[in-house]
């Protein structure tokens, strides 16, 4: 019992360290693409910058919005962290084929549970900007979560066939394109980060959150980037740290290279174009 608890705590610590350095990597990439210096003043060329930022954020005074429930306001960010931990437990079970089905189904359930937490964050923010941001985030994730589930299920269908033909290679390429667009929407990354449109929402669903609560929300967001990047490497490529780092770098690089879509076009793109393609593609994967 004590050994299991110790392993869980070590795993959580490693995940938090990885998330901290993802934020530093994002700032370095944005600095390079925008010809800026980036964080370089803190010890070791800015490597300790995420730790300093985290300490500074935790020292901020927590202000609760008027007419907000303290229990929900504080509990929901913890729920997002719990979803990240359970997601990693599913990832660790992926190599074992006897429980591969269960791991995939649990991932689909966890992605669905995360939507409730995001909506409650916006709803209990007691602000119209937070509420609109929460609705937009839920609509976006529910739309693209369906395609994410279809890709995960089709992965199991393709894994049952050992023969690699021309059709199967084409299906693998199509699966990768559908998967990448889905995880960008699921993790709220650019150009699909419309739940936090600065020009019309002013930070979006987490505008009323600060101090340690905002830290938990950010850990949940970047934790999903890390988790889905690792799942991408497991499904499409060999599980390798360098491959995971490359996928994360590509997701971060898109923030400075692609413009945002208009929100209605984003939702229409999913339901009228991408979802029918994903359904047809999944049916073909099942019957080949």
C-alpha positions in Angstrom: 0.0 0.0 0.0 2.8 2.4 1.0 4.8 1.5 -2.1 1.9 2.1 -4.4 1.2 5.5 -2.8 4.9 6.4 -3.2 4.8 5.4 -6.9 1.7 7.5 -7.4 3.3 10.6 -5.7 6.5 10.1 -7.8 4.4 9.9 -11.0 2.4 13.0 -10.1 5.7 14.9 -9.4 7.2 13.8 -12.7 4.1 14.9 -14.6 4.1 18.3 -12.9 7.8 18.8 -13.8 7.1 17.8 -17.4 4.2 20.3 -17.6 6.4 23.1 -16.1 9.0 22.6 -18.8 6.3 22.4 -21.5 5.4 26.0 -20.6 9.0 27.0 -20.8 9.3 25.3 -24.2 6.3 27.2 -25.5 7.8 30.5 -24.4 11.1 29.7 -26.1 9.4 28.6 -29.3 7.3 31.8 -29.4 10.4 33.9 -28.8 12.2 32.3 -31.7 9.3 32.7 -34.1 8.7 36.3 -33.1 12.4 37.3 -32.9 12.3 37.9 -29.2 14.7 36.9 -26.5 12.3 34.9 -24.3 12.9 34.0 -20.6 16.7 34.0 -20.0 17.3 35.9 -16.8 16.6 33.3 -14.2 19.2 30.7 -13.3 20.6 28.5 -16.1 19.4 30.6 -19.0 15.8 30.6 -17.8 15.4 26.9 -17.0 14.1 27.8 -13.5 11.5 30.3 -14.9 8.5 27.8 -14.6 9.2 27.3 -10.9 9.4 31.0 -10.2 6.2 31.6 -12.2 4.4 28.9 -10.2 5.5 30.3 -6.9 4.5 33.8 -8.0 1.0 32.5 -9.0 0.5 30.6 -5.8 1.3 33.8 -3.8 -1.5 35.7 -5.5 -4.5 36.6 -3.3 -7.5 34.4 -4.0 -10.6 36.5 -4.8 -14.0 34.8 -5.0 -16.6 36.2 -7.4 -19.8 37.5 -6.0 -22.6 34.8 -6.0 -20.2 31.9 -6.6 -20.3 28.7 -4.6 -17.0 28.2 -2.9 -17.2 24.4 -3.0 -17.7 24.2 -6.8 -15.4 27.1 -7.5 -12.5 25.3 -5.7 -13.4 21.7 -6.4 -13.7 21.7 -10.2 -10.0 22.5 -10.9 -9.1 19.5 -8.7 -11.4 17.4 -10.8 -9.4 18.4 -14.0 -6.2 17.3 -12.2 -7.8 14.0 -11.2 -8.8 13.4 -14.9 -5.1 13.9 -15.9 -4.0 11.3 -13.3 -6.6 8.7 -14.5 -5.6 9.4 -18.1 -2.0 8.5 -17.3 -3.1 5.3 -15.6 -4.9 4.4 -18.9 -1.8 5.3 -20.9 0.4 2.9 -18.8 -2.0 0.1 -19.6 -1.8 0.6 -23.4 1.0 -1.9 -24.1 -1.0 -4.8 -22.6 -3.3 -6.1 -25.3 -5.6 -7.9 -22.9 -6.9 -4.7 -21.5 -6.4 -2.5 -24.6 -10.2 -2.2 -25.1 -10.8 -1.2 -21.5 -8.1 1.5 -21.7 -9.5 3.0 -24.8 -13.0 3.1 -23.4 -11.8 4.6 -20.2 -10.0 7.4 -22.1 -13.3 8.2 -24.0 -15.1 8.4 -20.7 -12.5 10.6 -19.1 -12.5 13.0 -22.1 -16.3 13.3 -21.6 -16.0 13.9 -17.8 -13.6 16.7 -18.5 -16.2 18.6 -20.4 -18.4 18.9 -17.3 -15.5 20.4 -15.3 -14.9 23.0 -18.1 -18.5 24.0 -18.2 -18.8 24.3 -14.4 -15.7 26.5 -14.4 -17.3 29.0 -16.8 -20.8 28.7 -15.1 -19.6 29.3 -11.5 -17.3 32.1 -12.6 -20.3 34.4 -12.1 -19.3 36.4 -15.2 -20.9 36.6 -18.6 -17.5 36.4 -20.3 -16.7 33.2 -18.3 -20.1 31.8 -19.0 -19.9 32.4 -22.8 -16.3 31.0 -22.7 -17.5 27.9 -20.9 -20.4 27.3 -23.5 -18.0 27.7 -26.4 -15.4 25.4 -24.8 -18.1 22.7 -24.2 -19.6 23.0 -27.7 -16.1 22.8 -29.3 -15.0 19.8 -27.2 -18.2 17.9 -27.6 -18.1 18.4 -31.4 -14.5 17.2 -31.8 -14.7 14.6 -29.0 -16.9 12.4 -31.2 -14.2 12.2 -33.8 -11.6 11.5 -31.2 -13.6 8.6 -30.0 -14.1 7.3 -33.6 -10.3 7.4 -34.2 -9.6 5.6 -31.0 -12.1 2.8 -31.8 -10.8 2.6 -35.4 -7.3 2.2 -34.0 -8.5 -1.0 -32.3 -10.0 -2.2 -35.6 -6.8 -1.7 -37.5 -4.7 -3.3 -34.8 -6.5 -6.6 -35.3 -5.2 -6.8 -38.9 -1.5 -7.6 -39.4 -1.5 -7.3 -43.1 -0.2 -3.9 -44.2 -1.5 -3.0 -47.7 -1.9 0.1 -49.7 -5.4 0.8 -48.5 -4.4 0.4 -44.9 -1.5 2.8 -45.3 -4.0 5.4 -46.7 -6.3 4.8 -43.8 -3.4 5.3 -41.4 -2.6 8.7 -43.0 -6.3 9.7 -42.8 -6.4 8.6 -39.2 -3.4 10.8 -38.3 -4.9 13.9 -39.9 -8.3 13.4 -38.1 -6.5 12.7 -34.8 -4.3 15.8 -34.9 -7.2 18.2 -35.6 -9.2 16.5 -32.8 -6.5 16.8 -30.2 -5.9 20.4 -31.0 -9.6 21.1 -30.3 -9.6 18.9 -27.2 -6.6 20.7 -25.7 -7.8 24.1 -26.8 -4.6 24.8 -28.7 -4.2 27.3 -31.6 -5.7 27.7 -34.2 -8.7 26.1 -32.3 -8.3 27.9 -29.0 -11.6 29.8 -29.5 -12.7 29.3 -25.9 -10.2 31.9 -24.9 -10.5 34.4 -27.7 -8.8 37.5 -26.3 -10.5 40.0 -28.6 -14.1 39.0 -27.8 -14.0 37.0 -24.5 -11.2 38.6 -22.5 -9.6 35.4 -21.4 -12.7 33.3 -21.5 -13.9 30.8 -19.0 -11.2 31.2 -16.4 -11.3 35.0 -16.3 -12.5 35.0 -12.6 -10.0 32.4 -11.4 -6.7 33.3 -9.8 -4.0 32.1 -7.4 -3.8 28.3 -6.9 -7.1 27.7 -8.7 -5.8 29.2 -11.9 -2.6 27.1 -11.5 -4.7 23.9 -11.3 -6.6 24.9 -14.4 -3.4 25.6 -16.4 -1.9 22.3 -15.1 -5.0 20.5 -16.4 -4.7 22.1 -19.9 -1.0 21.5 -20.3 -1.4 18.0 -18.8 -3.8 17.2 -21.6 -1.2 18.4 -24.1 1.3 16.0 -22.6 -1.1 13.1 -22.3 -2.5 13.3 -25.8 1.0 13.8 -27.3 2.1 10.6 -25.5 -1.0 8.8 -26.8 -0.2 10.0 -30.3 3.2 8.5 -30.1 1.8 5.2 -28.8 -0.9 4.9 -31.5 1.0 6.1 -34.6 4.7 5.9 -33.7 7.0 4.0 -31.3 6.7 5.2 -27.8 9.8 7.4 -27.5 10.6 10.5 -25.5 12.0 12.4 -28.4 8.9 11.6 -30.5 6.7 12.9 -27.7 8.8 16.1 -27.5 8.6 16.6 -31.3 4.8 16.3 -31.2 4.5 18.7 -28.3 6.8 21.2 -30.2 4.6 21.0 -33.3 1.5 21.7 -31.2 3.1 24.7 -29.6 4.5 26.0 -32.9 1.1 26.1 -34.4 0.2 28.9 -32.0 2.5 31.3 -33.7 2.0 30.1 -37.3 -1.8 29.7 -37.9 -4.6 32.2 -37.5 -7.7 31.4 -35.6 -10.8 30.1 -37.4 -14.1 31.8 -36.9 -16.1 29.9 -34.3 -19.1 29.1 -36.4 -16.9 27.9 -39.2 -15.0 25.6 -36.7 -18.2 23.9 -35.5 -19.6 23.7 -39.1 -16.3 22.1 -40.3 -16.7 19.3 -37.7 -20.4 18.4 -38.2 -20.7 18.9 -41.9 -17.4 17.7 -43.2 -15.0 16.0 -40.8 -17.5 13.9 -38.8 -19.0 12.2 -42.0 -15.5 11.5 -43.2 -14.6 10.0 -39.7 -17.7 7.8 -39.7 -17.0 6.5 -43.2 -13.4 6.0 -42.4 -14.2 4.0 -39.2 -16.7 1.8 -41.1 -14.0 1.0 -43.7 -11.5 0.2 -40.9 -13.9 -2.2 -39.4 -14.7 -4.2 -42.5 -11.2 -4.4 -44.1 
